[in-house]
Each structure stands twice: as structure tokens, then as C-alpha cells.
């Protein structure tokens, strides 16, 4: 790699749950270098499993902060040993999971703050009011609730804390040699930031801990260049003194940048869990899902929905109804009609997040619940139901298909063209696929380039116009819009029926 390492470039970093990774992207937006350190494998002295420590209560999940610092040093030393020319780096940016930086800090998997969540929602006037204010109802992993727990259980540690950082702003601080501010987009995942006004909510701050605003510092736009790289990195690795540090953000916002979403677009990650990213102009925060400030356009927003029953559920139905064969699974989709004759299915093998329900529920064309479907009908009912749920809940957050909408599909199931065809039909938009193995890293590098010119008001889309284009995989079949526009209201009513059975009638 040494012979290719003298290009003018930006570095994109990802401080994720299991590793620290970096990519170098040149001025033509080509990735020409990458390196990583995996915590469990390369730093066994910290004793992590999957990059974390799971505590005895089964709810508290933490990561040692010094492990991230050591991993960064190792990556940089590997780059130096390879002959990487740091003097050509114009800017760095990065992504991180959200948490509160203490010696052993809670990460996104932590679920030990239920009491703090309920207190925060009460202070804000209820879960829906908090969602309208901060983009989400109270979530255990969100930083405001984690701060509240630490303040209540260890007030001395809180009192002695000068600055509270997210992993993203903490990582940026390492490069700056001073405190880096929290950016708007990652700050949206704290239950503390007013997403429309982009200021800390006094109500939420007061419900969590005293003097919290001064410990957080003022938030900044996600495209802000927050300063030049520390002289330490200039001396040790040969960075140019003018190399800029662009505000680091969260891993999901960075992935949006890496996939180059635009207004009206959707990104669908079809993995163990299915995740939906939606670009929004006017969000409608709800009790399900999250709304964040958009990392590449400060006037717009990003919505995120997570569906726990993803590929594992598709694999179960494949084994049960398609002879354990993806080929048979695809044949079943091709042999059944759009709309599945009015048969609708809900497949929640584990407790779902969106909506909060469990069990398998099948309904025939007359809306009567039935115990089973024919094998081919079962396959289509699963796939159609999964995608109708995604569209329904995205629309609940304010999403609407527009003429230029495109869907970017990633994850294991994105390799199955017949599944993607159903996705295109249900949403009424073309589906594209792209290599997003390093989307958070690549998106961070793109954002670094954007940060260099953000003061000129150049849009992000102009900065990344040379990036590789996604490949068209499926377009809506004729008549698809009419079929699913008719089915979606029926699907929504049946979902509400299931929820009323699970949760009881609303109070």
C-alpha cells in the first residue's frame, strides 16, 4: 500500500462496538487504504467479549475507554509502518456509538436505566411530548438517561467530571488535543437536544443532572470544522499542521453519508435485524423509531426504524416453507401475485421493536385469522408483510415517496433479486444496491471533505458527486402502486388489532 499512500486524501474513522477502523479516501473519492484493530482479538488484556463487558445484572453493558485510545494508537502505528503519507491528509472525521465517557462507560447495548427514562418522560410531559422535543421517547441507551443514572448512583464521579462526551466527540477530542463539541446529529440520540432548535433542552437537562449544560458544551453543526489537528500528531506521524478535524458524528448518521442518501430516499439494511434510514424534510416524531438532525443537511432530518425480526425470521420461513433453499424461496415469490390474493402475515418470532408485538398472525382476504398458509403464500406473506410494515411506520414518521425517491438496499438479503423486487413493488420506487461494508468509515471521509468547504455553502451532494454510483437492482412492476395502496390500510388495521390483543385496549 505504501506506493499508493501519497495521495491527497481525507481519513474516515469508525469507533464501533467491536473495532476501530479507518479508511483513506482520495480527492476522486476512491478508497485506497484501510486498517483496523479488533478489540477482542488485538487487545485481549481488556477482557472484552464482542467488544464489551456484560455485567452481572445482565442489563449493564460497558466498554473501557482506554481500549479505544490504545486501539487508535495501534492503527496509527500500523499506518506509519506501512509508509502511509500523513502529510497528504487534508482532514479527518469519524463516527462512534453514543455513550458517556467514564473509565468503563455504558454503550448502546446497555438497558439498565428504565427508571431514569420514566422520570425524563414525566418531566417532559409524557413520552410523545419528549419525542416531539428530542426526536425519540426515552430510551435506556440514550446518553441523558445514562448520565442521570451515574449522577444518582455516583454523584462524586459526576461532580468531578469536567466534560461529558459521546464516543464520537471523545474520539474527535483525541485528534484535536482539546475538547471537541457534540455535533447536532449524534446529539439527537441523547434525549437532550431539541431537534428543531438545535439547542439543549433545559427541561431535559434539569431532569437528568445539575450543571449538565456546562459539562456538555454547546452543540455544533455536523459539517463544522472544529479545529486543526493536535501538534502531537504532526510531530509523531507527520500530519500537516493545517489538517482539519471535522466534527465526528454517530455511526448511523455517518452511514447515511456513506450511502449518499438524498431527500426522499430510503436506505434499508436487511440483516439479522432490519434497519430503515429515511431522509425527511418535515418529521413527525412518534413513540416508535427515532428522528435525528440530518448529518449532511442542517435543514433536514434523518429517521431511523429498527425491526428485530429480519433475516433470522426469513431463514426460518425458508426452512419451513421452501425446503431450506433460497432458490425455492425465490421461486415462491415469483409464482405468487403481488398482494398475495389479499392474504397478509405478521411474523414476530421474537418480541418486535416496531411494533411491540410477538407471535405469528395470518389473515385471509376476508380479514379472518387463520392458522396456516400454503407454502408459497407463506413466503410471500412474510416478505410483503415485512416491507409493508417498514413503509407504514416510515410514513408514520413523516416519510412520503416522491418521484425521485430511490431505495438503497444493503445487508445479506439484498443479494436476493426477488426479495428486492417485492421491496420495489411495496414502496413504489426503484431499488439500488451498493457496497456498504465500510459505510460509516467512508461516510466519515466524505463528511471530512464536506467540512473543508462547508463554509462556502456547497451542498454535500456536490462534494460526493464523483463517488461510485449504486447499481439498479429492481423497479416497481406495472400495477404495483394500486395493489399496495389498497393493501396498506388493511395491513395497518390488522396490526392495530394484533396490538390491542397483546397490549389491551388503550386507556
C-alpha positions in Angstrom: 0.0 0.0 0.0 2.9 2.3 0.5 3.2 3.3 -3.1 -0.4 4.4 -3.2 -0.3 6.2 0.1 0.9 9.7 -1.1 -2.5 10.9 -2.5 -4.2 14.0 -1.0 -7.0 12.5 1.0 -9.3 12.5 3.9 -9.4 9.9 6.7 -12.7 8.4 7.9 -12.7 6.7 11.3 -15.3 4.4 12.9 -15.1 3.7 16.7 -17.7 0.9 16.7 -18.6 -1.7 19.3 -16.1 -4.3 18.2 -13.3 -2.4 16.5 -11.6 0.9 15.5 -11.3 1.2 11.7 -10.1 3.8 9.3 -10.2 4.3 5.5 -8.4 6.8 3.4 -10.4 8.4 0.5 -8.7 10.4 -2.2 -9.9 13.5 -4.0 -11.6 11.4 -6.6 -13.5 9.7 -3.8 -11.7 6.3 -4.2 -10.9 4.3 -1.1 -7.3 3.4 -1.4 -6.3 2.4 2.2 -7.9 0.8 5.2 -6.8 -0.6 8.5 -8.5 -1.8 11.7 -8.0 -3.1 15.2 -10.5 -5.6 16.6 -10.8 -5.3 20.4 -11.3 -9.0 21.4 -8.5 -10.2 19.1 -5.9 -7.5 19.2 -6.4 -6.1 22.8 -7.2 -9.2 24.9 -5.9 -7.6 28.0 -9.1 -5.7 28.3 -11.1 -8.9 28.6 -14.0 -7.9 26.3 -16.4 -10.2 24.5 -17.8 -8.7 21.4 -16.0 -5.5 22.4 -18.0 -5.1 25.7 -18.3 -6.1 29.3 -21.7 -7.5 30.2 -22.2 -7.0 34.0 -23.8 -9.4 36.4 -27.2 -7.8 36.3 -27.4 -8.7 32.6 -28.6 -5.1 31.8 -25.5 -3.0 32.3 -23.1 -3.2 29.3 -19.9 -1.1 29.2 -16.7 -0.7 27.3 -13.3 0.5 28.7 -12.5 3.9 27.2 -8.7 3.3 27.3 -9.2 0.4 25.0 -10.4 2.8 22.3 -7.4 5.1 22.9 -5.0 2.2 22.6 -6.7 0.9 19.5 -6.3 4.3 17.9 -2.6 4.3 18.6 -2.2 0.8 17.2 -4.0 1.7 14.0 -1.8 4.8 13.5 1.3 2.8 14.1 0.3 0.3 11.5 -0.3 3.1 9.1 3.1 4.6 9.8 4.8 1.2 9.4 3.1 0.8 6.0 4.6 4.0 4.7 1.3 5.9 4.8 2.0 9.6 4.0 0.1 11.5 6.7 1.3 14.9 5.3 -1.3 14.5 2.5 -4.3 14.2 4.8 -6.5 17.3 4.4 -9.0 16.5 7.1 -10.2 13.7 9.4 -13.7 12.9 10.6 -15.3 9.9 12.2 -18.2 8.1 13.8 -18.8 6.5 17.1 -21.5 4.7 19.2 -23.2 7.0 21.7 -22.3 6.9 25.3 -21.0 8.8 28.4 -17.2 8.7 28.7 -16.1 7.4 32.0 -13.4 4.8 32.7 -15.8 2.0 32.0 -18.6 3.6 30.1 -22.1 2.4 29.1 -22.7 1.6 25.4 -25.7 1.3 23.1 -26.4 -2.2 24.4 -27.0 -1.1 28.0 -30.6 -1.3 29.2 -30.2 -0.5 32.9 -31.8 3.0 33.0 -35.6 2.3 32.8 -36.3 4.3 36.0 -34.4 7.3 34.6 -36.3 7.0 31.3 -39.7 7.2 33.0 -38.6 10.2 35.1 -37.4 12.0 32.0 -40.6 11.3 30.1 -42.7 12.6 33.1 -40.6 15.8 33.3 -41.2 16.4 29.5 -44.9 15.9 29.8 -45.0 12.3 28.6 -43.4 10.0 26.0 -45.0 11.7 23.0 -44.0 15.2 24.2 -40.4 14.1 24.7 -40.4 12.6 21.2 -41.7 15.8 19.7 -38.9 17.7 21.5 -35.9 15.4 21.1 -36.9 13.1 18.3 -37.4 10.0 20.4 -39.2 8.8 23.5 -36.8 8.0 26.4 -34.5 5.0 25.6 -32.3 3.2 28.1 -29.2 3.5 25.9 -29.6 7.2 25.2 -27.0 9.4 26.9 -29.2 11.7 29.0 -30.6 8.7 30.9 -27.2 7.2 31.4 -25.9 10.5 32.8 -28.9 10.6 35.2 -28.1 7.1 36.4 -24.4 8.0 37.1 -25.4 11.2 38.8 -27.8 9.3 41.1 -25.6 6.4 41.8 -22.2 8.1 41.9 -22.7 11.8 42.5 -19.0 12.2 43.4 -17.9 11.0 40.0 -20.4 13.3 38.3 -19.3 16.3 40.4 -15.6 15.6 39.5 -16.4 15.4 35.8 -15.3 18.5 33.8 -16.7 17.4 30.4 -19.1 14.8 29.2 -18.5 13.4 25.7 -20.1 11.0 23.3 -17.7 8.4 21.8 -17.8 10.5 18.6 -16.8 13.8 20.3 -14.4 12.0 22.6 -12.6 10.5 19.5 -12.5 13.9 17.8 -11.0 15.3 21.0 -8.1 12.9 20.8 -7.3 14.3 17.4 -7.8 17.9 18.5 -5.9 17.7 21.7 -8.8 19.6 23.3 -12.5 19.1 23.9 -14.5 18.6 20.8 -18.1 19.7 20.8 -21.0 17.3 20.2 -22.5 17.5 16.7 -26.2 18.0 16.1 -26.8 14.6 14.5 -25.2 12.4 17.2 -26.5 14.8 19.9 -30.0 13.9 18.6 -29.5 10.5 20.1 -29.2 11.7 23.7 -32.9 12.6 24.6 -31.4 16.1 25.4 -31.2 18.1 22.2 -34.2 20.0 20.8 -34.0 18.7 17.2 -35.8 21.7 15.6 -34.0 24.5 17.5 -30.7 22.5 17.8 -30.1 23.6 21.4 -30.0 21.6 24.6 -33.4 21.3 26.2 -33.5 22.9 29.6 -36.3 20.7 30.8 -34.4 17.5 29.8 -31.1 18.7 31.2 -32.8 19.6 34.5 -34.4 16.1 34.7 -31.1 14.4 34.3 -28.5 16.2 36.4 -27.4 19.6 37.6 -25.0 21.9 35.7 -25.2 19.5 32.8 -25.2 22.1 30.0 -21.7 23.4 31.1 -20.4 19.8 31.1 -21.7 19.2 27.6 -20.7 22.4 25.9 -22.6 23.9 23.0 -23.5 21.6 20.1 -22.3 22.3 16.6 -23.4 21.6 13.0 -22.3 18.1 11.8 -20.3 19.6 9.0 -18.3 22.0 11.3 -14.6 22.0 11.1 -13.8 22.2 14.9 -10.1 22.9 14.6 -6.7 21.9 13.4 -5.2 18.5 14.3 -3.1 18.4 17.5 0.6 19.2 17.3 1.2 15.8 18.8 0.0 14.1 15.6 2.0 16.5 13.5 5.2 15.6 15.5 4.6 11.8 15.9 3.1 10.9 12.5 3.8 13.8 10.1 0.3 15.2 9.7 0.2 18.6 8.0 -0.3 21.3 10.7 -3.3 22.6 8.6 -5.1 19.2 8.7 -8.7 19.9 9.9 -10.7 17.9 12.3 -14.4 17.9 11.2 -17.0 17.1 13.9 -17.4 13.4 14.4 -20.9 12.0 14.5 -22.8 8.8 15.2 -22.4 5.6 13.3 -25.9 5.7 11.8 -25.6 9.3 10.5 -22.2 8.5 9.1 -23.6 5.5 7.3 -26.3 7.8 5.8 -23.5 10.0 4.5 -21.6 6.9 3.2 -24.7 5.8 1.2 -25.2 9.3 -0.1 -28.9 9.5 0.7 -30.8 12.5 -0.7 -34.2 14.0 0.1 -37.0 11.4 -0.3 -34.5 8.4 -0.3 -34.6 5.3 1.9 -31.8 3.0 3.0 -32.9 -0.5 4.0 -30.4 -2.7 5.8 -31.6 -6.3 5.6 -29.6 -8.1 8.2 -30.2 -10.0 11.4 -32.3 -7.1 12.3 -33.7 -4.9 9.5 -33.0 -1.2 9.8 -34.5 1.7 7.9 -32.9 5.1 7.3 -35.2 7.8 5.9 -34.4 11.3 4.7 -37.1 13.7 5.9 -37.9 17.3 5.4 -40.7 17.6 7.9 -40.5 14.8 10.5 -43.4 13.6 12.7 -41.7 12.2 15.8 -43.6 9.2 17.3 -43.4 6.7 20.1 -41.7 4.3 17.7 -38.4 5.0 15.9 -36.1 7.9 16.1 -35.7 11.3 14.4 -32.2 12.8 14.2 -30.8 16.0 12.8 -29.5 15.3 9.3 -25.7 14.9 9.3 -25.2 16.4 5.8 -28.1 19.0 5.5 -28.8 21.0 8.7 -32.3 21.9 7.4 -33.5 18.3 7.1 -33.7 15.2 9.3 -32.9 11.5 9.4 -35.4 9.0 10.7 -34.3 5.5 11.9 -36.5 2.5 12.5 -35.3 -0.9 13.7 -37.2 -4.2 13.1 -35.8 -7.1 15.2 -37.4 -9.9 13.1 -35.2 -9.7 10.0 -33.0 -12.3 8.3 -33.4 -14.9 11.0 -37.1 -14.9 10.5 -36.7 -15.1 6.7 -34.4 -18.1 7.2 -36.9 -19.9 9.4 -39.7 -19.4 6.9 -37.3 -20.5 4.1 -36.5 -23.7 6.1 -40.2 -24.4 6.9 -41.8 -23.5 3.6 -39.0 -23.6 0.9 -37.1 -26.8 1.7 -34.2 -24.8 3.3 -33.5 -23.4 -0.2 -33.2 -19.8 -1.2 -33.8 -20.9 -4.7 -37.2 -22.4 -3.7 -37.8 -19.2 -1.6 -37.3 -17.1 -4.7 -39.4 -19.4 -6.8 -42.3 -19.0 -4.3 -42.1 -15.2 -4.6 -42.1 -15.4 -8.4 -45.0 -17.8 -8.5 -47.3 -15.7 -6.4 -49.0 -12.5 -7.3 -48.4 -9.1 -5.9 -50.8 -8.6 -3.0 -50.8 -12.4 -2.3 -54.6 -12.6 -3.0 -55.3 -10.4 0.0 -53.5 -12.8 2.4 -51.5 -10.9 5.0 -49.0 -12.1 7.6 -47.2 -10.8 10.6 -44.1 -12.8 11.7 -42.7 -11.8 15.1 -40.6 -14.8 16.2 -39.0 -12.7 18.9 -40.6 -9.6 20.6 -40.6 -7.0 17.9 -39.5 -3.4 18.4 -41.7 -1.8 15.6 -44.4 -2.6 16.6 -44.1 -4.1 20.1 -45.7 -7.4 19.4 -44.8 -11.1 19.3 -46.1 -14.3 17.6 -47.2 -15.2 14.1 -50.5 -13.9 12.8 -52.0 -14.8 9.5 -55.2 -13.3 7.9 -57.0 -14.3 4.8 -58.5 -12.0 2.2 -61.7 -11.5 4.3 -59.6 -10.4 7.3 -60.2 -13.6 9.3 -57.2 -15.0 11.3 -56.1 -18.5 10.0 -53.6 -20.9 11.4 -51.6 -21.6 8.3 -51.0 -20.6 4.7 -49.9 -22.7 1.7 -46.1 -22.8 1.4 -45.7 -20.3 -1.4 -48.3 -18.0 0.1 -46.5 -18.1 3.4 -43.2 -17.0 1.8 -44.8 -14.0 0.0 -46.9 -13.1 3.1 -43.6 -12.9 5.1 -41.7 -10.7 2.7 -44.7 -8.5 1.8 -45.6 -8.1 5.4 -42.0 -7.1 6.4 -41.9 -4.4 3.7 -45.4 -3.1 4.3 -44.5 -2.7 8.0 -41.4 -0.7 7.0 -43.4 1.6 4.7 -46.3 2.0 7.2 -44.0 3.0 10.1 -41.8 5.2 7.9 -44.9 7.1 6.8 -45.9 7.4 10.4 -42.7 9.4 10.9 -43.5 11.7 8.0 -41.9 9.9 5.0 -43.6 10.1 1.6 -42.5 8.5 -1.7 -41.7 11.3 -4.2 -40.9 11.0 -7.9 -37.1 11.0 -7.4 -37.2 8.5 -4.5 -34.7 5.7 -4.6 -34.2 2.8 -2.2 -30.7 1.7 -1.3 -30.6 -1.9 -0.1 -27.8 -3.4 1.9 -27.2 -6.5 4.0 -27.4 -10.2 3.3 -30.9 -10.3 1.8 -30.0 -7.5 -0.7 -28.3 -10.2 -2.8 -31.7 -11.8 -3.5 -33.2 -10.1 -6.5 -36.7 -11.5 -5.9 -36.8 -10.1 -2.4 -35.7 -6.7 -3.8 -38.5 -6.9 -6.4 -41.0 -7.1 -3.6 -39.3 -4.2 -1.9 -39.6 -2.1 -5.0 -43.2 -3.0 -5.5 -44.3 -2.3 -2.0 -42.6 1.1 -1.9 -43.3 2.0 -5.5 -39.7 3.1 -6.0 -36.6 1.7 -7.7 -34.1 -0.3 -5.6 -30.4 0.1 -5.9 -27.6 -1.9 -4.2 -24.1 -0.8 -3.3 -21.1 -2.0 -1.3 -21.6 -0.5 2.1 -19.2 -2.8 4.1 -17.4 0.4 5.4 -20.3 2.9 5.1 -19.6 4.6 8.4 -15.9 5.0 7.6 -16.5 6.1 4.0 -19.3 8.4 5.1 -16.9 10.0 7.6 -14.3 10.6 5.0 -17.0 12.1 2.7 -18.1 14.4 5.6 -14.4 15.4 6.1 -14.3 16.6 2.5 -17.6 18.4 3.0 -16.3 20.1 6.2 -13.5 21.6 4.2 -15.9 23.5 2.0 -19.0 23.8 4.3 -18.3 27.5 4.9 -19.0 28.1 1.2 -22.5 26.5 1.5 -21.6 23.9 -1.1 -24.1 21.0 -0.7 -22.9 17.6 0.3 -24.3 16.1 -2.9 -22.0 18.3 -4.9 -19.0 17.2 -2.8 -19.7 13.5 -3.4 -20.8 13.6 -7.0 -17.7 11.6 -8.1 -18.4 8.7 -5.7 -19.2 5.3 -7.2 -22.9 5.0 -8.2 -25.1 2.3 -6.8 -26.4 -0.4 -9.1 -30.0 -0.6 -10.1 -31.5 -3.9 -9.0 -35.3 -3.7 -9.3 -38.0 -1.4 -10.5 -41.7 -1.5 -9.5 -43.8 -3.8 -11.6 -46.8 -2.3 -13.5 -49.8 -2.0 -11.2 -47.8 -2.3 -8.0 -48.8 1.1 -6.7 -52.5 0.3 -7.0 -52.1 -3.1 -5.3 -50.2 -1.8 -2.2 -52.1 1.4 -1.8 -55.2 -0.7 -1.4 -53.5 -3.2 1.0 -51.6 -0.8 3.3 -54.7 0.4 5.1 -55.9 -3.1 5.6 -52.4 -4.1 6.9 -52.4 -1.1 9.3 -55.8 -2.1 10.8 -54.8 -5.7 11.3 -51.6 -4.5 13.0 -53.7 -2.5 15.4 -55.9 -5.5 16.1 -52.8 -7.5 17.0 -51.5 -4.8 19.3 -54.8 -4.5 21.0 -54.8 -8.2 21.7 -51.2 -8.0 23.1 -51.4 -4.8 25.0 -55.1 -4.5 25.7 -57.4 -1.6 24.7 -56.0 1.9 25.0 -56.7 3.7 28.4 
